[in-house]
């Protein structure tokens, strides 16, 4: 549990994370984590569909949820006087979803519609394709929500098995930020978590311990489709420490910032800055550094060369101190904007905690300020090597 007491407003942000993201799925369970995110809202044995939403909405709040490769989280900002009550309702819903067969089938159609809408998002499609190749043979390779084929094949029994194995008290983190004393939050959390399974059987423990490094086939053999004209370049960054992650953040801003980054300049005349993206996606076991651009299909080969040139330039010589200073300010500006709200603070703390990076988050600003031009060059030389790159689009699917 993570508690941040902040009495500037009579509100409290609640963010419940469970370390049961898509990377915990067995091959026959692909899509289960995201499916269960939906099913939590469909009731418990005592509460019917919609009751969880109603509990929050009756206080003027809205409950939202999301799934990542490392975890699932349920989050809301609520009037502080209702926080203890809502923590209890939320923890019960997450621990004991009814998984009613009729509701499961109804939600399957909702998820298929959601996947169809996501298919038009070229950035998401390119990122998934790069994950599939860069992390091939690892659970991170699969799309977070699975594919339409995965969702169609997923049985209620598989959902129940995944939930029973992965949704355990020792793998959950509750973050509360706001106008509640820590002892009140602790008491509410202890009561709420009483119904959660707290220990695994020896067989489950062995599988859980191995799951972080187990080898499974990549989704679709690594062949995640991308829209025509989208080009991506990606690098799996494994076993990254706190300073490596901070350097990756700065390097991404240095290349990709729409106003002052190198990549928009290199792509001038070929792609609009809004059609480019450089992302650092941190994960429990490392992360993915990716570059992507959307161009006319006939020019995708030229676009790929420019992406490769941008990375090669970082490795060839240290960026100027002015460039690094600008990139650091952009990273810290985004971080400050995100953490202006209680909900933003809770999300970052929860995601960091579930991924084993809580101390990194608490020292994030200091780590970013320490990044030097030489650090950026060393990161590019050691982590963004041409022989470790994966490519998608421009005939470069791999």
GUROLUM-92033 format. One record per residue: x, y, z of N, C-alpha, C in turn; residue number from 1; residue in three letters. Coordinates in pm, whole numbers. Each point is the difference from the previous one (the first is absolute). Last residue first. Layout:
BEGIN
NODE    n_u    n_v    n_w   ca_u   ca_v   ca_w    c_u    c_v    c_w   n res
NODE      X      Y      Z      X      Y      Z      X      Y      Z NUM ala
...
% end
This chain:
BEGIN
NODE    n_u    n_v    n_w   ca_u   ca_v   ca_w    c_u    c_v    c_w   n res
NODE   1005   -788  -3922     92   -103     45    -38    -50    136 398 unk
NODE   -115    364   -455    -59    -81    107     96   -111     39 397 unk
NODE     50    365   -346     91    -33    108    -60    -79    112 396 unk
NODE   -164    227   -425     59   -132    -28     87    -48    112 395 unk
NODE   -245    401     47    109     19    -98     67   -132    -34 394 unk
NODE   -251    -45    450    -28     88   -111    119     10    -92 393 unk
NODE    140   -122    472   -128    -35    -57    -37    104   -105 392 unk
NODE    452   -209    322    -61     97    -90   -136    -50    -46 391 unk
NODE    430    -51    403   -108    -65    -75    -71    108    -79 390 unk
NODE    528    -50    238   -121     71    -39   -101    -94    -65 389 unk
NODE    466    -76    159   -108    -42     90   -133     64    -38 388 unk
NODE    417     88   -229    -18   -145     -7   -109    -51     94 387 unk
NODE    128    470    -16    -68    -43   -123    -25   -150     -5 386 unk
NODE     22    257    474     94    -46   -103    -76    -45   -125 385 unk
NODE    -98    226    462    -68     23   -128     90    -39   -116 384 unk
NODE    141    -35    463   -136    -52      1    -74     14   -133 383 unk
NODE    465    149     89    -12   -130     66   -138    -64    -17 382 unk
NODE    115    437   -188    103    -97    -43    -26   -140     55 381 unk
NODE   -278    363    137    -22    -33   -142     99   -105    -48 380 unk
NODE     51    162    439   -126    -74    -11    -24    -42   -145 379 unk
NODE    362    282     87     27   -137     46   -125    -86     -9 378 unk
NODE    -43    459   -101     78    -68   -103     28   -146     41 377 unk
NODE   -218    270    312    -88    -24   -115     77    -74   -110 376 unk
NODE    240    140    381    -93   -108     34    -88    -35   -120 375 unk
NODE    284    370    -34     76   -125    -12    -88   -121     36 374 unk
NODE   -176    440     54     16    -35   -142     72   -133    -19 373 unk
NODE   -246     34    465     96     84    -72      2    -36   -149 372 unk
NODE   -333    -45    481     34    -52   -132     89    100    -74 371 unk
NODE   -211     63    443    138    -49     -4     43    -45   -140 370 unk
NODE   -447    151    116     93    114      4    145    -44     -8 369 unk
NODE   -345   -328     25     -7     72   -127    102    114     -3 368 unk
NODE    -45   -237    403     62    -85   -103     -1     70   -136 367 unk
NODE   -220    208    365    145      2     17     70    -81   -109 366 unk
NODE   -471     -8     12     49    133    -39    152      5      9 365 unk
NODE   -223   -398    150     -6     21   -145     65    133    -41 364 unk
NODE    -71   -272    430    123     78    -30      6     39   -148 363 unk
NODE   -366   -252    176     21     97    107    123     88    -24 362 unk
NODE   -101   -359   -295    -99    108    -14     22    108    105 361 unk
NODE    268   -388     19     33     80   -119    -95    118    -14 360 unk
NODE    -88   -319    332    109     88     40     44     88   -117 359 unk
NODE   -328   -330    -84    -51    109     83    110     97     41 358 unk
NODE    -41   -413   -305     79    120    -26    -42    116     90 357 unk
NODE   -187   -468    -94    124     -7     77     88    122    -16 356 unk
NODE   -455    -86   -177    109    -40    -88    134     -4     71 355 unk
NODE   -400    136    215    -33   -132    -51    110    -51    -92 354 unk
NODE     41    439    182      4   -101    106    -25   -140    -55 353 unk
NODE    -34    375   -289    139    -23     39      8   -111    105 352 unk
NODE   -425    141   -133     66    -70   -111    145    -31     34 351 unk
NODE   -243    256    313    -50   -136     -9     68    -80   -110 350 unk
NODE    101    463     55     50    -77    113    -44   -146     -9 349 unk
NODE   -162    300   -325    143    -21    -16     57    -84    115 348 unk
NODE   -457    119     21     26    -89   -113    149    -29    -13 347 unk
NODE   -145    316    324    -32   -138     38     31    -97   -112 346 unk
NODE     52    462    -85    100    -47     97    -25   -146     33 345 unk
NODE   -318    209   -268    126    -18    -73    110    -52     90 344 unk
NODE   -417    116    192    -10   -121    -81    127    -29    -77 343 unk
NODE    -39    400    249     15   -115     89     -5   -130    -79 342 unk
NODE    170    435   -260   -122    -51     62     30   -117     92 341 unk
NODE    348    212   -244    -73    113     59   -125    -48     75 340 unk
NODE    333   -262   -265    -13    -15    144    -62    123     67 339 unk
NODE     81    -26   -476    -70   -123     34    -27    -10    148 338 unk
NODE    259    361   -162   -138     13    -46    -82   -122     42 337 unk
NODE    461     -9     82    -67     94     90   -147     19    -38 336 unk
NODE    267   -267   -284    -16    -66    131    -74     92     97 335 unk
NODE    121    173   -419   -108    -99    -15    -29    -69    133 334 unk
NODE    364    296     -8   -125     73    -20   -119    -94    -13 333 unk
NODE    435   -178     19    -46     43    131   -129     80     -9 332 unk
NODE    199   -138   -404    -39   -118     79    -56     43    135 331 unk
NODE    175    336   -274   -124    -52    -58    -49   -122     80 330 unk
NODE    416    192    115   -110     89     38   -133    -50    -55 329 unk
NODE    392   -232   -123    -28    -19    143   -119     86     43 328 unk
NODE    157     60   -437    -70   -128     15    -34    -27    147 327 unk
NODE    260    382   -100   -136     16    -52    -80   -128     21 326 unk
NODE    454    -14    110    -72     85     95   -144     19    -44 325 unk
NODE    286   -228   -289    -33    -83    116    -77     81    103 324 unk
NODE    159    228   -379   -101    -98    -39    -44    -83    120 323 unk
NODE    354    303     61   -126     72    -17   -113    -97    -38 322 unk
NODE    448   -162     33    -60     26    131   -135     71    -10 321 unk
NODE    140   -302   -415     50    121     64    -64     15    138 320 unk
NODE     75   -493   -197    -79    118    -35     55    121     74 319 unk
NODE    327   -407   -129    -92     46    104    -84    116    -51 318 unk
NODE    166   -366   -350     59    112     76    -98     41    108 317 unk
NODE    -78   -393   -270    126     47    -60     68    108     82 316 unk
NODE   -438   -203     97    113    -86     37    133     56    -47 315 unk
NODE   -409    220   -110     17      2    145    122    -79     42 314 unk
NODE   -124     -7   -454     56    129     39     20     12    149 313 unk
NODE   -217   -378   -186    145     -4    -24     66    130     42 312 unk
NODE   -469    -26     14     60    -80    108    151     -3    -15 311 unk
NODE   -242    215   -340    -18     73    125     66    -73    117 310 unk
NODE    -13   -205   -426     98    108      5    -11     78    132 309 unk
NODE   -317   -334    -98    129    -61     33    109    106     11 308 unk
NODE   -420    144   -143     -9    -46    140    133    -59     44 307 unk
NODE    -37    115   -448     14    119     84    -15    -34    149 306 unk
NODE    -63   -338   -324    140     43      0     21    120     90 305 unk
NODE   -439   -150    -73     73    -92     87    147     40      8 304 unk
NODE   -276    237   -299    -30     34    139     77    -89     96 303 unk
NODE     22    -90   -463     77    120     33    -22     39    146 302 unk
NODE   -259   -351   -163    141    -40      4     90    117     38 301 unk
NODE   -465     76    -73     28    -66    127    145    -44     13 300 unk
NODE   -274    232   -359    118     61     59     39    -68    132 299 unk
NODE   -389   -116   -270    112     -3    -95    129     53     61 298 unk
NODE   -423     10    246     62   -133    -10    121     -5    -93 297 unk
NODE   -121    442    272    -56    -62   -120     69   -134    -20 296 unk
NODE     23    127    497     32     70   -125    -80    -61   -115 295 unk
NODE    101      1    577    -99    -35   -101     24     88   -122 294 unk
NODE    310   -199    449    -43    110    -86   -102    -52   -100 293 unk
NODE    323   -127    489   -101    -34    -99    -37    124    -80 292 unk
NODE    354   -252    404    -20    116    -88   -102    -43   -105 291 unk
NODE    173   -190    530    -56    -11   -134    -10    134    -70 290 unk
NODE    170   -336    448     27    132    -56    -41     -7   -146 289 unk
NODE   -132   -303    459     14      9   -144     25    146    -37 288 unk
NODE     92   -328    474    -85     93    -71     22     -7   -150 287 unk
NODE     87   -257    514     78     82    -93    -89    101    -68 286 unk
NODE   -170   -319    316    122    -69    -40     83     78   -100 285 unk
NODE   -415    174    181     66    -62    115    135    -60    -38 284 unk
NODE   -152    397   -308    -68   -120     48     78    -58    117 283 unk
NODE    -53    479   -354     66    -76    107    -87   -115     49 282 unk
NODE     55    300   -459   -104    -74     69     63    -85    108 281 unk
NODE    104    446   -341     65    -91     94   -112    -64     81 280 unk
NODE      1    257   -513    -54    -37    131     98    -88     77 279 unk
NODE   -111    348   -453    111    -70     63    -43    -27    143 278 unk
NODE   -251    154   -499     -5    -33    142    129    -69     40 277 unk
NODE   -300    296   -428    121    -67     48    -15    -27    149 276 unk
NODE   -302    258   -285     -3   -138    -49    128    -75     36 275 unk
NODE    -74    466     92   -106    -71     72    -12   -145    -43 274 unk
NODE    309    300   -216     43    -35    136   -106    -76     79 273 unk
NODE     10    -50   -533    -39    104     94     48    -40    141 272 unk
NODE    251   -175   -451   -111    -29     92    -25    120     89 271 unk
NODE    302     26   -371    -41   -138    -18   -121    -35     86 270 unk
NODE    231    423      2    -27    -22   -141    -48   -141    -30 269 unk
NODE    268     41    435    -62    117    -63    -14    -24   -150 268 unk
NODE    202   -283    358   -113    -45    -83    -69    116    -72 267 unk
NODE    366     63    307     49    -96    -99   -110    -43    -98 266 unk
NODE   -115    280    363     86     72    -95     50    -92   -110 265 unk
NODE   -255   -187    353    -83     83    -86     81     81   -102 264 unk
NODE    249   -259    319    -71    -79   -101    -95     84    -86 263 unk
NODE    258    181    379     76    -23   -124    -83    -68   -108 262 unk
NODE   -227    324    384     68   -127    -15     70    -16   -133 261 unk
NODE   -291    367    207    144     14     -4     77   -128    -21 260 unk
NODE   -495     50    -15     49    137    -21    152      6    -18 259 unk
NODE   -242   -414     86    -55     60   -122     57    139    -29 258 unk
NODE    253   -416    252    -81    115     35    -44     76   -126 257 unk
NODE    296   -408     25   -137      2    -47    -81    123     31 256 unk
NODE    486   -108    110    -29    -34   -140   -140     40    -41 255 unk
NODE    136     82    444    100     64    -85    -27    -28   -148 254 unk
NODE   -259   -215    336    -39    140    -19     96     71    -94 253 unk
NODE    104   -442    115   -125      2    -77    -45    143    -26 252 unk
NODE    376    -70    277     32    -30   -140   -125      2    -88 251 unk
NODE    -53     49    467     61    120    -58     31    -23   -148 250 unk
NODE   -168   -366    241   -101    106     -5     56    124    -70 249 unk
NODE    298   -352     90    -91    -34   -110   -109    105    -16 248 unk
NODE    290     34    367     69     37   -124    -88    -30   -121 247 unk
NODE   -155   -139    418     -4    146     -9     66     48   -129 246 unk
NODE     20   -457     96   -137     39    -34    -12    152    -12 245 unk
NODE    410   -175    144    -22    -35   -140   -140     42    -44 244 unk
NODE    110     47    450     63    105    -80    -13    -30   -148 243 unk
NODE   -174   -316    314    -70    127      8     61    106    -90 242 unk
NODE     84   -495   -160     -3     58    133    -63    139     -6 241 unk
NODE    -73   -452   -329     40    140     11     -7     47    144 240 unk
NODE    -66   -443   -281     69     17    127     53    143     17 239 unk
NODE   -126    -63   -491    -20    -99    106     82     35    124 238 unk
NODE   -226    200   -482     97     40    101    -26    -88    122 237 unk
NODE   -117     -5   -560    -30    -52    133    112     42     94 236 unk
NODE   -158    249   -462    111    -63     71    -50    -47    137 235 unk
NODE   -189    194   -539    -11    -25    143    119    -76     57 234 unk
NODE   -274    288   -437    132    -50     37     -2    -17    152 233 unk
NODE   -384     79   -442     44      0    137    139    -60     17 232 unk
NODE   -421    213   -361    135    -55     10     44      8    146 231 unk
NODE   -465     38   -355     56     19    133    132    -76     10 230 unk
NODE   -282    -11   -392     65    128     14     52     29    140 229 unk
NODE   -399   -344    -48     93     35   -108     57    140     24 228 unk
NODE   -156   -277    432    -59     63   -118    106     35   -103 227 unk
NODE     77   -422    320     -1    145     14    -61     61   -125 226 unk
NODE     16   -519    284    -14     84   -119      4    148     35 225 unk
NODE    244   -437    230   -109     93     28     -8     99   -114 224 unk
NODE    276   -451     85    -52     71   -114   -120     86     31 223 unk
NODE    265   -321    278     65    130    -13    -60     84   -109 222 unk
NODE   -169   -431    123    134    -19    -54     75    130    -16 221 unk
NODE   -430    -15    206     -6    -12   -145    135    -23    -62 220 unk
NODE     75    129    469   -135      8    -55      6     -9   -152 219 unk
NODE    390   -241    267    -46    137    -19   -137      0    -64 218 unk
NODE    164   -412    310      5     50   -137    -49    145     -6 217 unk
NODE    232   -149    448   -121    -42    -69      9     52   -142 216 unk
NODE    312    -63    489     -1     22   -144   -129    -54    -58 215 unk
NODE    148    208    515    -33   -116    -82     -4     38   -148 214 unk
NODE     91    269    411    106    -27    -97    -35   -115    -93 213 unk
NODE   -291    170    353     65    120    -48    105    -25   -106 212 unk
NODE   -246   -350    231    -73     64   -109     69    125    -51 211 unk
NODE    126   -307    373     60    -22   -132    -61     87   -107 210 unk
NODE   -160      5    451    140     42      1     64    -13   -137 209 unk
NODE   -443   -154     60      7    144     10    144     48     -6 208 unk
NODE    -83   -463     11    -35     55   -130     11    152      2 207 unk
NODE     79   -224    401    104    -33    -97    -32     59   -135 206 unk
NODE   -319     44    342    117     83     26    108    -26   -102 205 unk
NODE   -388   -266     -9    -24    133    -52    121     90     21 204 unk
NODE     17   -431    184      1     -7   -147    -21    135    -62 203 unk
NODE    -27    -43    475    136    -14    -51      7     -4   -151 202 unk
NODE   -411    267    193     47   -136     20    141    -11    -53 201 unk
NODE   -160    475    176    -13    -90   -112     37   -142     42 200 unk
NODE   -216    452    277    113    -92    -19    -28    -90   -119 199 unk
NODE   -306    342    140    128     61     39    119    -92    -21 198 unk
NODE   -548    130   -174     97   -108     25    137     60     27 197 unk
NODE   -431    297    117     89    -36   -110     86   -121     36 196 unk
NODE   -319    244    287    -59   -107    -81     91    -47   -113 195 unk
NODE    119    364    302    -18   -123     78    -49   -117    -85 194 unk
NODE     88    483   -114     80   -109    -56    -18   -132     74 193 unk
NODE   -220    411    135    -38    -28   -138     72   -121    -57 192 unk
NODE    103    171    438   -134    -60     -3    -36    -45   -142 191 unk
NODE    402    231     52      9   -130     67   -134    -71      1 190 unk
NODE     20    442   -166     61    -97    -92      9   -138     63 189 unk
NODE   -156    361    260    -97    -30   -105     55   -106    -94 188 unk
NODE    286    162    336   -108    -80     59   -102    -40   -106 187 unk
NODE    346    290   -131     53   -133     32   -110    -90     57 186 unk
NODE    -99    453    -80     12    -74   -125     47   -142     28 185 unk
NODE    -16    291    362   -137    -28    -45      3    -82   -129 184 unk
NODE    408    156    176    -53   -108     84   -144    -36    -41 183 unk
NODE    229    364   -215     50   -130    -42    -58   -114     84 182 unk
NODE   -276    456    -90    118    -40     77     39   -143    -33 181 unk
NODE   -247    326   -353    -27   -103    100    127    -27     78 180 unk
NODE   -101    290   -420    -30     53    132    -46   -108     96 179 unk
NODE    322   -118   -432   -101    100     26    -23     25    147 178 unk
NODE    162   -431   -325     62    132     12   -110    101     28 177 unk
NODE    110   -566    -23    -98    101     35     75    131     23 176 unk
NODE     68   -537   -215     56    134     18   -115     94     33 175 unk
NODE    114   -564     -5   -101    106     12     72    132     27 174 unk
NODE    133   -509   -216     47    123     63   -115    100     -2 173 unk
NODE    103   -579    -60    -80    120    -21     63    118     74 172 unk
NODE    128   -474     11     37     54   -131    -80    124    -33 171 unk
NODE    -60   -266    399    143     34      0     46     59   -133 170 unk
NODE   -453   -152     60     29    117     81    146     41     -7 169 unk
NODE   -229   -247   -416     30    -35    138     47    124     76 168 unk
NODE   -148   -195   -498    -58    109     80     13    -35    147 167 unk
NODE    153   -308   -347     75    125     -2    -54    110     91 166 unk
NODE   -188   -462    -65    145    -13     14     69    134     25 165 unk
NODE   -474    -34    -78     34    -73    121    148     -9     26 164 unk
NODE   -159    200   -404    -33     81    118     42    -71    128 163 unk
NODE     48   -234   -401     96    110      5    -26     85    124 162 unk
NODE   -306   -345    -86    131    -54     39    104    109     13 161 unk
NODE   -429    114   -161     -7    -35    142    135    -54     50 160 unk
NODE    -46     91   -460     -5    125     77      3    -30    150 159 unk
NODE    -34   -363   -287    136     55     -4      6    132     76 158 unk
NODE   -419   -205    -54     82    -79     92    144     51      4 157 unk
NODE   -309    186   -310    -25     47    135     87    -75    101 156 unk
NODE    185     31   -498   -115    -58     69    -12     57    143 155 unk
NODE    224    151   -507     18      1    145   -128    -48     70 154 unk
NODE     73     78   -486     34   -135     49      0    -10    153 153 unk
NODE    -81    416   -234   -103    -95    -42     24   -140     60 152 unk
NODE    326    334     65   -121     31     78   -113    -96    -35 151 unk
NODE    409    -29   -244     19    -38    140   -129     18     80 150 unk
NODE      2    151   -444     -1   -147      6     19    -49    143 149 unk
NODE     38    460    -85   -140    -43    -10    -11   -152      8 148 unk
NODE    426    178    241    -57     25   -132   -147    -43      1 147 unk
NODE    288    190    440    -11   -115    -87    -52     41   -137 146 unk
NODE    109    306    358   -138    -50      0    -17   -128    -79 145 unk
NODE    436    200     34    -56     -1    135   -141    -60      3 144 unk
NODE    355   -163   -368    -77    122     25    -71     -9    135 143 unk
NODE    451   -284    -63   -142     -3    -34    -65    137     22 142 unk
NODE    462   -100    113    -19      7   -145   -147     11    -38 141 unk
NODE    185    -66    452    -18    139    -42    -29     12   -150 140 unk
NODE    107   -427    210   -140     44      9    -22    146    -39 139 unk
NODE    402   -268   -229    -28     45    137   -146     44      6 138 unk
NODE    217   -135   -408     28   -109     92    -26     32    144 137 unk
NODE     94    412   -307    -44   -129    -51     41   -113     95 136 unk
NODE     30    510      3    -10    -88    116    -49   -139    -42 135 unk
NODE     69    332   -333    110     28     93      0    -93    120 134 unk
NODE   -355    -29   -329    131    -38    -54    111     16    103 133 unk
NODE   -445    124    112     -6   -140    -44    135    -48    -50 132 unk
NODE    -59    458    117      7    -86    117      5   -147    -41 131 unk
NODE    -71    307   -342    138      7     48     18    -84    127 130 unk
NODE   -432     41   -179     84    -75    -93    145     -1     45 129 unk
NODE   -309    261    244    -24   -143     21     88    -85    -91 128 unk
NODE     12    466    -61     64    -36    128    -20   -149     28 127 unk
NODE   -217    179   -375    144     -6    -21     73    -42    127 126 unk
NODE   -466     68     23     30   -117    -83    150    -16    -22 125 unk
NODE   -155    383    233    -17   -121     80     38   -124    -80 124 unk
NODE      0    408   -231    106     -3    101     -7   -127     84 123 unk
NODE   -336     91   -325    126    -46    -59    113     -5    102 122 unk
NODE   -540    -56     26    102     80     69    138    -48    -46 121 unk
NODE   -423   -206   -122     27    119    -80    106     91     62 120 unk
NODE   -164   -406    209     72    -34   -122     31    119    -88 119 unk
NODE   -270      4    406    143     21     20     80    -30   -126 118 unk
NODE   -466    -86      9     27    145      0    149     28     14 117 unk
NODE   -141   -446     31    -19     49   -137     27    149     -8 116 unk
NODE      8   -206    424    117    -37    -80    -13     50   -143 115 unk
NODE   -370     61    281    111     84     45    126    -31    -81 114 unk
NODE   -376   -272    -66    -22    133    -58    115     94     36 113 unk
NODE      6   -421    199     27    -13   -144    -22    133    -71 112 unk
NODE   -117    -24    453    146     -1    -16     38    -13   -148 111 unk
NODE   -458    -27    115     51    135     28    151      6    -25 110 unk
NODE   -208   -418    -27    -34     83   -117     51    142     18 109 unk
NODE     48   -296    361     88    -44   -109    -27     86   -126 108 unk
NODE   -278     43    379    123     80      7     98    -40   -108 107 unk
NODE   -403   -243     43    -31    138    -38    127     84     -4 106 unk
NODE     38   -438    157    -21      3   -145    -35    140    -49 105 unk
NODE     50    -68    465    128    -24    -67    -16      7   -151 104 unk
NODE   -384     22    270     74    127      0    136    -16    -69 103 unk
NODE   -258   -387     57    -67     90    -94     72    134     -8 102 unk
NODE    165   -323    314     18    -41   -140    -65     95   -100 101 unk
NODE    200    159    477   -125    -57    -47     12    -35   -149 100 unk
NODE    325    163    364     26    -67   -128   -126    -74    -49  99 unk
NODE    113    271    422    -93   -112    -16     30    -82   -125  98 unk
NODE    366    273    311    -89     22   -114    -88   -124    -23  97 unk
NODE    323    160    392   -104   -102    -17    -93     30   -117  96 unk
NODE    394    271    140     32   -132     55   -101   -107    -37  95 unk
NODE    -60    459   -125    119    -53    -68     32   -141     48  94 unk
NODE   -356    233    206    -33    -25   -141    117    -61    -75  93 unk
NODE     63    136    450    -88   -116     -7    -32    -35   -145  92 unk
NODE    247    389     85     81   -119     27    -84   -127     -6  91 unk
NODE   -225    417    -48     89    -29   -113     80   -127     23  90 unk
NODE   -279    161    349    -81    -46   -113     89    -41   -117  89 unk
NODE    212    190    378    -57   -131     31    -80    -57   -117  88 unk
NODE    168    438    -34    111    -96     -2    -54   -141     25  87 unk
NODE   -297    355     51     21    -36   -141    119    -95    -17  86 unk
NODE   -104    171    435   -112    -82    -49     25    -47   -143  85 unk
NODE    309    301    186     10   -131     68   -110    -94    -49  84 unk
NODE     -5    455   -162    110    -82    -52      6   -138     64  83 unk
NODE   -299    409     55    -52   -128    -47    111   -101    -36  82 unk
NODE     86    453    151    -83    -60    105    -59   -135    -41  81 unk
NODE    266    278   -300     79    -74     99    -89    -69    104  80 unk
NODE   -140     87   -513     -4     78    124     63    -81    113  79 unk
NODE    187   -138   -466   -130     -1     68      2    101    115  78 unk
NODE    256   -219   -477     19    105    101   -136     28     61  77 unk
NODE    220   -464   -254   -101    105      8     47    104    101  76 unk
NODE    133   -523   -267     38    127     62   -115    102     -6  75 unk
NODE    243   -527    -93   -132     58     11     16    129     80  74 unk
NODE    347   -367   -302    -33     92    110   -138     60    -17  73 unk
NODE    385   -424   -145   -132     57    -24    -24    100    111  72 unk
NODE    496   -203   -222   -106      2    100   -133     53    -52  71 unk
NODE    427    -80   -256     39    -37    137   -117     -6     97  70 unk
NODE    -47    126   -465     71   -129     -1     35    -46    140  69 unk
NODE   -422    306    -21    131     13    -61     64   -138     -7  68 unk
NODE   -525    253     69     88   -116     10    131     31    -70  67 unk
NODE   -442    291    254     88    -23   -114     88   -120     28  66 unk
NODE   -467    331    189     93   -112     11     84    -10   -125  65 unk
NODE   -377    338    328     58    -40   -128     99   -113     23  64 unk
NODE   -436    297    258    103   -104      9     45    -39   -140  63 unk
NODE   -229    464    237     -4    -94   -112    115    -98     17  62 unk
NODE   -319    358    345    127    -43    -58    -25    -94   -119  61 unk
NODE   -326    196    323     47    101    -95    130    -36    -68  60 unk
NODE   -269   -273    304     78     99     76     51    112    -90  59 unk
NODE   -246   -368   -176    -88     57    103     72    101     88  58 unk
NODE    234   -258   -329    -75    112    -59    -94     65    100  57 unk
NODE    250   -391    125     87    118    -20    -81    119    -50  56 unk
NODE   -226   -405     54     56     35    130     87    124     -9  55 unk
NODE   -177   -194   -398    -98     79     76     55     44    135  54 unk
NODE    257   -294   -277     -5    136    -54    -92     88     84  53 unk
NODE      2   -449    116    129     62     32      5    143    -52  52 unk
NODE   -375   -268   -105      0     42    140    130     69     40  51 unk
NODE   -109   -212   -437    -22    143     17      5     48    143  50 unk
NODE   -120   -508    -81     70     85    -97    -35    147     23  49 unk
NODE    -83   -279    438    -26    -23   -141     84     89    -91  48 unk
NODE     89   -223    511    -30    125    -71    -15    -27   -148  47 unk
NODE    104   -360    299   -107     75     69    -42    126    -75  46 unk
NODE    349   -299   -164   -115    -87     32   -115     74     67  45 unk
NODE    277    320   -292     50   -106     89   -117    -95     26  44 unk
NODE     95    375   -434    -64    -49    120     76   -108     75  43 unk
NODE    119    269   -406   -124    -74    -27    -56    -72    122  42 unk
NODE    425    256    -62   -112     93      3   -136    -72    -13  41 unk
NODE    414   -235    -33    -11     51    137   -121     93     14  40 unk
NODE    141   -175   -425    -95    -81     75    -14     43    146  39 unk
NODE    316    208   -313   -139     29    -34    -97    -72     95  38 unk
NODE    454    -93     47    -18    142     31   -146     39    -26  37 unk
NODE    137   -423   -137    -37      8    141    -14    144     46  36 unk
NODE    150    -75   -439   -138    -48     11    -47     11    146  35 unk
NODE    452     90    -90    -86    110    -45   -148    -39     11  34 unk
NODE    311   -336    104     17    112     93    -94    114    -37  33 unk
NODE     23   -386   -287    -74    -20    126     11    120     93  32 unk
NODE    213    -87   -448   -116     88      8    -73     -8    133  31 unk
NODE    282   -416   -129     26    133    -55   -129     82     -7  30 unk
NODE    104   -468    165    -72    102     75     15    140    -60  29 unk
NODE    220   -418   -141   -143    -22    -19    -85    104     72  28 unk
NODE    483     12     40    -42     16   -140   -150    -15    -21  27 unk
NODE    134    173    475     47   -116    -74    -50     15   -145  26 unk
NODE     74    433    331    -89    -96    -65     77   -119    -58  25 unk
NODE    164    415    219    -21   -113     89    -83   -111    -65  24 unk
NODE     99    431   -201    122    -81      4    -13   -121     92  23 unk
NODE   -344    342    -46      1    -99   -109    124    -88      0  22 unk
NODE   -130    205    474    -10     50   -135     13   -110   -104  21 unk
NODE    -26     53    518    -58   -107    -80    -21     50   -143  20 unk
NODE    119    200    473    108    -44    -89    -42   -118    -84  19 unk
NODE   -299    416    207     23   -143     19    106    -43   -101  18 unk
NODE   -201    492    243     75    -73   -102     12   -146     39  17 unk
NODE   -303    474    124     28   -139     38     65    -71   -117  16 unk
NODE   -110    521    187     52    -73   -116     43   -138     46  15 unk
NODE   -266    495    158     14   -143     29     49    -68   -126  14 unk
NODE    -26    530    223     16    -84   -118     25   -143     45  13 unk
NODE   -260    437    244     99   -108     12      2    -78   -131  12 unk
NODE   -176    521    235     -8   -111    -93    105   -106     31  11 unk
NODE   -107    485    151    -70   -107     73    -21   -124    -86  10 unk
NODE    431    354    -23   -140     -6    -44    -66   -116     72   9 unk
NODE    441    111    111    -29    124    -72   -142      3    -54   8 unk
NODE    275   -338    271   -126     59     45    -32    131    -71   7 unk
NODE    295   -490    -22      0    132    -63   -135     64     27   6 unk
NODE    327   -480     84    -98     89     62     16    140    -57   5 unk
NODE    111   -510   -174     55    135     -6   -107     93     55   4 unk
NODE    129   -566    -20    -89    108     43     75    132     -7   3 unk
NODE      7   -559   -160     73    126     -7    -99    111     33   2 unk
NODE     65   -580     51    -85    119      0     88    124      0   1 unk
% end
